[in-house]
Amino acid sequence: MEVEYIVVKALEDGVSIMGMTRGKQTFIHHTEKLNKGEVWLCQFTDDTSAIKIRGKARVFTKHGEIESGQSKTVKVVNKQ
């Protein structure tokens, strides 16, 4: 299995990151709290199928950049 990594950079204090499980039932198995300017490198694994981010943050993936928490819409920045 090839592992997918993402980087999350907090744009404000108190950004929450939650790792969600895969399987018959989905639940939160890991949480992190970041303050403005902090960066967290994380990965999808056999146990983690989704990552939920609450608050203003910039997310860097191999698919481009996404900003969360700006408004009701999500801004996607294409890196091509």
HUSUL-V578951 format. One record per residue. N is the residue number from 1. PSI is psi in whole degrees, 0 to 359 (* if undefined). OMEGA is omega in radians with two decimals (* if undefined). D_FIRST is the distance of its C-alpha to the first C-alpha in whole Angstrom. Layout:
N/PSI/OMEGA/D_FIRST ; N/PSI/OMEGA/D_FIRST
This chain:
1/124/3.07/0 ; 2/133/-3.05/4 ; 3/136/3.10/6 ; 4/127/3.11/9 ; 5/150/2.97/13 ; 6/157/3.06/16 ; 7/133/3.12/20 ; 8/125/3.07/22 ; 9/120/-3.13/26 ; 10/131/3.09/29 ; 11/358/3.07/32 ; 12/165/3.07/34 ; 13/147/3.00/34 ; 14/23/3.09/33 ; 15/129/3.13/29 ; 16/136/3.07/27 ; 17/130/-3.12/23 ; 18/127/3.04/22 ; 19/127/-3.10/18 ; 20/143/-3.11/18 ; 21/166/2.99/16 ; 22/161/3.14/15 ; 23/199/-3.09/16 ; 24/325/3.10/20 ; 25/137/3.12/22 ; 26/130/3.05/21 ; 27/164/3.14/22 ; 28/125/3.12/22 ; 29/352/-3.14/21 ; 30/140/3.07/21 ; 31/150/3.06/24 ; 32/151/3.06/25 ; 33/124/-3.13/28 ; 34/147/3.01/29 ; 35/163/-3.06/32 ; 36/130/3.12/33 ; 37/343/3.13/32 ; 38/148/-3.11/29 ; 39/140/3.14/25 ; 40/127/3.07/22 ; 41/126/-3.12/19 ; 42/170/-3.08/16 ; 43/156/2.97/12 ; 44/138/-3.09/10 ; 45/186/3.05/9 ; 46/332/-3.12/9 ; 47/334/-3.06/12 ; 48/115/-3.13/13 ; 49/345/-3.13/13 ; 50/151/3.07/16 ; 51/124/-3.13/18 ; 52/134/-3.13/22 ; 53/129/3.12/24 ; 54/121/-3.12/28 ; 55/177/-3.13/30 ; 56/119/-3.13/31 ; 57/157/3.01/28 ; 58/129/-3.11/26 ; 59/126/-3.14/22 ; 60/125/3.09/21 ; 61/174/3.08/18 ; 62/348/-3.14/16 ; 63/351/-3.12/18 ; 64/197/-3.13/22 ; 65/145/3.10/24 ; 66/138/3.04/25 ; 67/129/3.11/28 ; 68/160/3.01/28 ; 69/7/-3.12/31 ; 70/313/-3.14/33 ; 71/202/3.12/35 ; 72/348/3.10/34 ; 73/156/3.13/32 ; 74/130/-3.14/29 ; 75/125/3.10/29 ; 76/128/-3.14/27 ; 77/114/-3.13/27 ; 78/133/-3.08/26 ; 79/23/-3.11/25 ; 80/*/*/26
